[in-house]
Amino acid sequence: MGTQIIGNLNFETYLEMEYQNSQHSELFNSFCDFKKARLSSPTLFSKWLELNARSAPSLEWFKDLVKTYVELASWQIEEIPRLLCIIEKHYKITLPDEEGMLTAEYWVNVLSANRRAKTRKR
């Protein structure tokens, strides 16, 4: 049986589905405990990306993906263009037609804008 392709599935939703659709809720006291434990799994991101394989997610999905890799997997912004190329080639996830998306400078600007927006909301 192959992996079911969902597409446009963000990481947080993927983790929630995994937590609810298995015996994980019995093994962990909370979703937060489950998430902390799962973040150490070497296959965590690949399983999530497999569910998005052969899709063409939105630019917002890619922004969430990059934020996830930077914040949770400790990727450096300079590595993001290479990451996106790997994801595009290996999982056949089509990148949106966004000028500069495959440059580190683009992601510095995007992530900085996200941080400023969060600061204003507080």
C-alpha positions in Angstrom: 0.0 0.0 0.0 1.5 3.4 -1.0 1.4 6.7 0.8 -1.8 8.7 0.3 -1.0 12.0 -1.2 -2.7 14.9 0.5 -0.9 18.0 -0.7 -0.8 21.4 0.9 -0.7 19.8 4.4 1.2 22.0 6.8 3.5 20.5 9.4 1.4 21.2 12.5 -1.7 19.7 10.9 0.4 16.6 9.9 1.6 16.2 13.5 -1.9 16.6 14.8 -3.2 13.9 12.4 -0.4 11.6 13.3 -1.1 12.1 17.0 -4.9 11.5 16.6 -4.7 8.6 14.1 -2.6 6.3 16.2 -1.9 5.0 19.6 0.3 8.0 20.3 -2.3 9.7 22.4 -2.1 6.7 24.8 1.7 6.9 25.0 2.1 10.6 25.6 0.5 12.9 28.2 -0.2 15.6 25.7 0.2 16.7 22.1 3.1 18.9 23.2 4.9 15.9 24.7 4.3 13.9 21.5 5.6 16.8 19.3 8.8 17.1 21.4 9.4 13.3 21.0 8.7 13.3 17.3 11.0 16.2 16.5 13.9 13.9 17.2 12.8 11.4 14.6 15.1 11.3 11.5 12.1 10.4 9.3 9.6 13.0 10.6 10.0 15.5 7.8 10.2 12.9 5.0 6.9 11.4 6.0 5.3 14.8 6.0 6.8 15.7 2.6 5.7 12.3 1.2 2.1 13.3 2.0 2.6 16.5 -0.1 4.5 14.7 -3.0 3.5 15.5 -6.5 1.6 18.6 -5.6 1.9 22.3 -6.2 1.4 24.0 -2.8 0.9 27.7 -2.4 3.6 30.2 -1.6 2.2 30.4 2.0 2.7 26.7 2.4 6.4 27.1 1.4 6.7 29.9 3.8 5.4 27.6 6.6 7.7 24.9 5.4 10.8 27.1 5.6 9.8 28.5 9.0 9.4 24.9 10.2 12.8 23.9 9.0 14.5 27.0 10.4 12.7 26.9 13.8 12.3 23.2 14.5 15.1 21.5 12.5 17.6 24.3 13.0 18.4 24.8 9.3 20.3 27.9 8.4 18.7 30.4 6.0 21.6 30.0 3.6 20.7 26.3 3.2 17.1 27.0 2.3 17.6 27.3 -1.5 19.3 23.9 -1.5 16.5 22.5 0.7 13.9 23.7 -1.7 15.7 22.2 -4.7 16.0 18.9 -3.0 12.3 18.9 -2.0 11.3 19.9 -5.5 13.4 17.1 -7.1 12.9 14.3 -4.6 9.2 14.8 -3.8 8.2 16.4 -7.0 6.6 19.3 -5.1 6.3 22.2 -7.6 7.7 25.5 -6.4 5.5 28.6 -7.0 6.6 31.1 -9.6 8.0 33.6 -7.1 11.0 35.8 -8.0 14.0 35.2 -5.8 12.5 32.2 -4.0 15.7 30.2 -4.5 17.9 32.8 -2.8 18.8 33.1 0.9 18.2 36.9 0.7 14.5 36.2 -0.2 14.1 34.1 2.9 15.9 36.5 5.2 13.3 39.1 4.1 10.3 36.8 4.5 11.3 35.5 7.9 12.1 39.0 9.1 8.7 40.2 8.0 7.1 37.4 9.9 8.9 38.3 13.0 7.9 42.0 12.7 4.3 41.0 12.2 4.3 38.8 15.3 5.9 41.6 17.4 3.1 44.0 16.3 0.4 41.6 17.3 1.7 41.4 20.9 
